[in-house]
Amino acid sequence: MTDQFDDLAKELQNQINEETKQIYGQTVFERWVHPLYVGAMDNPDGYGRVTGTCGDSMEIFLKFEKDRVKTATFQTDGCGPSQVCGSFAVEMALGKTPDELVEITGETILDLFGGLPKESEHCAFLAAETLREAVDNYMRQQPGR
């Protein structure tokens, strides 16, 4: 009986995975299953937390070295697309200056992996807004700025 249940569970998971790939594409699916840069960071130089209109919250943590992002992480309590967008947003932030970071928009995040279905696009804008909050937090702490 257990083997039948395990087989059914595997079959259902495979079906869900295939449907997800069809809806979101291979790149998004891979990042959804294996997100990068996830987790909180102790003593970040820049920190942002935003709750989107959908109710998902995202946090982005930035560590700078010589005014460029050396390390970046994120965490979210949101859906898979929020996780994917947060992951890509912090990946895009690596190595960038604050001026370059503010150029990262929801559109640039979506363009990076080919977009999302219309009902999930807001996740990219949540990630971009959270990144801007983290940059603003960093800038407010800089002497003479």
Secondary structure, DSSP 8 states (H G I E B T S, - for coil): -HHHHHHHHHHHHHHHHHHHHHHH-HHHHHHHHS-SSBS--SS-SEEEEEE-TTS-EEEEEEEEETTEEEEEEEEESS-HHHHHHHHHHHHHHTT--HHHHTT--HHHHHHHHT---GGGTHHHHHHHHHHHHHHHHHHHTSTT-
